[in-house]
Amino acid sequence: MTDSPARPAPVCSAKGCRTAAVWVLAWNNPKLHTPERRKTWLACEEHREHLSQFLGVRGFLKEVVALAEWEDRQRGPGRGDGGPGGAQEPRSSAPDR
């Protein structure tokens, strides 16, 4: 049996924030992505609203989901390809605040 390194705990995407993420903000840029494509940012409680507003005013925000629920969706039956719409592992890469 091989020991695999533990996956680091997801952290908030807000610049400089190292707080544990509890929300997934699913979004896409309709000028760049197909309608079903979803990019993701992570958010802690403190930054969820700010990051949601940043994406929302641009028309990019599609849904906000609890991280645990998002992970459950990714592990669901028949979703070995990342789920519907090309959903990805959540990423921590948001713009400067």
C-alpha positions as CSV (number, residue, x, y, z in Angstrom):
1,M,0.0,0.0,0.0
2,T,1.3,3.5,-0.9
3,D,0.9,6.5,1.3
4,S,-0.5,9.4,-0.8
5,P,-0.1,12.9,0.6
6,A,-3.2,14.4,2.1
7,R,-5.0,16.8,-0.1
8,P,-4.6,20.3,1.3
9,A,-7.8,21.8,2.8
10,P,-9.5,24.2,0.4
11,V,-8.9,27.9,1.1
12,C,-10.8,31.0,0.2
13,S,-10.0,32.6,-3.2
14,A,-10.0,36.1,-1.9
15,K,-6.5,37.7,-2.2
16,G,-4.5,37.2,1.0
17,C,-7.2,35.1,2.7
18,R,-6.0,31.7,4.0
19,T,-9.3,30.9,5.8
20,A,-10.9,27.5,5.1
21,A,-13.4,27.7,2.2
22,V,-17.0,26.7,2.9
23,W,-18.6,27.9,-0.4
24,V,-18.2,27.3,-4.1
25,L,-19.0,30.1,-6.5
26,A,-19.7,28.5,-9.9
27,W,-19.4,30.9,-12.8
28,N,-18.6,31.3,-16.4
29,N,-17.8,34.1,-18.8
30,P,-20.3,33.8,-21.7
31,K,-17.8,35.5,-24.0
32,L,-15.3,32.7,-23.4
33,H,-17.1,29.6,-22.1
34,T,-19.9,27.5,-23.4
35,P,-23.1,27.9,-21.4
36,E,-22.7,24.6,-19.5
37,R,-19.1,25.2,-18.6
38,R,-18.5,26.1,-14.9
39,K,-15.4,27.7,-13.4
40,T,-15.1,27.8,-9.7
41,W,-13.9,30.1,-6.9
42,L,-13.9,29.2,-3.2
43,A,-15.1,31.5,-0.5
44,C,-15.0,31.6,3.3
45,E,-18.0,33.1,5.1
46,E,-16.4,36.5,5.3
47,H,-15.7,36.8,1.5
48,R,-18.7,35.0,0.0
49,E,-20.7,38.1,-0.5
50,H,-17.8,40.2,-1.9
51,L,-16.8,37.5,-4.4
52,S,-20.4,36.8,-5.4
53,Q,-21.0,40.5,-6.1
54,F,-17.8,40.7,-8.1
55,L,-19.0,37.9,-10.4
56,G,-22.6,38.9,-10.3
57,V,-22.2,42.5,-11.6
58,R,-20.4,41.0,-14.6
59,G,-23.1,38.5,-15.2
60,F,-20.8,35.6,-14.6
61,L,-22.2,34.1,-11.3
62,K,-24.3,31.0,-12.0
63,E,-24.7,29.5,-8.5
64,V,-23.3,29.5,-5.0
65,V,-23.2,26.1,-3.3
66,A,-21.9,24.9,0.0
67,L,-18.5,23.2,-0.5
68,A,-19.7,20.0,1.1
69,E,-22.6,19.8,-1.3
70,W,-20.4,20.6,-4.3
71,E,-18.0,17.8,-3.3
72,D,-20.9,15.4,-2.9
73,R,-22.1,16.3,-6.4
74,Q,-18.6,15.5,-7.8
75,R,-18.6,12.1,-6.1
76,G,-22.1,11.3,-7.3
77,P,-22.8,8.2,-9.5
78,G,-21.8,8.5,-13.1
79,R,-19.8,11.7,-12.6
80,G,-16.2,10.4,-13.0
81,D,-15.7,13.2,-15.7
82,G,-16.3,16.0,-13.2
83,G,-20.1,16.1,-13.5
84,P,-22.4,18.0,-15.8
85,G,-21.2,20.9,-17.7
86,G,-17.5,20.2,-17.3
87,A,-17.5,21.2,-13.7
88,Q,-14.1,21.3,-12.1
89,E,-12.4,20.8,-8.8
90,P,-12.9,24.1,-6.9
91,R,-9.9,26.4,-7.3
92,S,-8.6,29.2,-5.2
93,S,-7.9,31.9,-7.8
94,A,-9.9,35.1,-7.4
95,P,-8.9,38.7,-8.4
96,D,-7.5,41.3,-6.0
97,R,-9.9,42.8,-3.6
